[in-house]
């Protein structure tokens, strides 16, 4: 299994977990700990790496410096739901 595939898998899990926490709505703030738990991730550093990837794709926004809180963009919600 390649590193790129692993990143995409983790990113999808985090994005879907965030969408659930946001009740499927863009612009709703979600909290890292709840998203990590739902996505089955335990390493905050790994989570931040995934969150940076998602932010680079334009799927999350308005994150604080540690990605402790952030929102999904409309594109992020669409991607999570498909």
C-alpha positions as CSV (number, residue, x, y, z in Angstrom):
1,X,0.0,0.0,0.0
2,X,1.5,3.3,-1.1
3,X,1.9,6.4,1.2
4,X,-0.3,8.4,-1.2
5,X,-3.1,5.9,-0.9
6,X,-2.8,5.9,2.9
7,X,-3.0,9.7,2.9
8,X,-6.1,9.7,0.7
9,X,-7.7,7.0,2.9
10,X,-7.0,9.0,6.1
11,X,-8.1,12.2,4.5
12,X,-11.4,10.7,3.4
13,X,-12.0,9.3,6.9
14,X,-11.2,12.7,8.5
15,X,-13.4,14.6,6.0
16,X,-16.3,12.2,6.5
17,X,-15.9,12.4,10.3
18,X,-15.9,16.2,10.2
19,X,-19.0,16.2,8.0
20,X,-20.8,14.0,10.5
21,X,-19.7,16.3,13.3
22,X,-20.9,19.3,11.3
23,X,-24.3,17.7,10.6
24,X,-23.5,17.8,6.9
25,X,-23.3,21.6,6.8
26,X,-20.5,23.8,5.6
27,X,-19.3,26.6,7.9
28,X,-20.1,24.7,11.1
29,X,-17.0,24.6,13.4
30,X,-15.8,21.1,14.4
31,X,-13.3,20.2,17.1
32,X,-10.2,18.1,16.4
33,X,-10.7,15.6,19.3
34,X,-14.2,14.7,18.2
35,X,-13.2,14.3,14.6
36,X,-10.1,12.3,15.5
37,X,-12.2,9.9,17.6
38,X,-14.8,9.5,14.9
39,X,-12.0,9.0,12.2
40,X,-10.2,6.5,14.4
41,X,-7.0,8.5,14.6
42,X,-5.0,8.8,17.8
43,X,-1.9,10.8,16.8
44,X,-2.5,14.6,16.8
45,X,0.6,15.1,14.6
46,X,-0.8,12.7,12.0
47,X,-4.2,14.5,12.2
48,X,-2.5,17.9,11.6
49,X,-0.8,16.4,8.5
50,X,-4.1,15.2,7.2
51,X,-5.8,18.5,8.0
52,X,-3.1,20.4,6.1
53,X,-3.7,18.2,3.1
54,X,-7.5,18.8,3.3
55,X,-6.9,22.6,3.7
56,X,-4.7,22.5,0.6
57,X,-7.5,20.9,-1.3
58,X,-9.9,23.6,-0.2
59,X,-12.1,21.2,1.7
60,X,-11.6,22.8,5.2
61,X,-11.0,26.4,6.2
62,X,-10.9,28.8,9.1
63,X,-8.6,26.5,11.1
64,X,-6.6,27.6,14.1
65,X,-2.9,27.0,14.1
66,X,-3.1,23.4,15.4
67,X,-6.2,22.5,13.5
68,X,-8.0,22.2,16.8
69,X,-11.0,23.8,15.3
70,X,-12.0,24.3,11.7
71,X,-15.0,24.3,9.3
72,X,-15.7,22.3,6.2
73,X,-16.2,24.3,3.0
74,X,-19.1,23.6,0.7
75,X,-16.7,21.6,-1.5
76,X,-15.5,19.6,1.5
77,X,-19.1,18.7,2.4
78,X,-19.8,17.6,-1.2
79,X,-16.6,15.5,-1.3
80,X,-17.4,13.9,2.0
81,X,-20.9,13.0,0.9
82,X,-19.8,11.4,-2.4
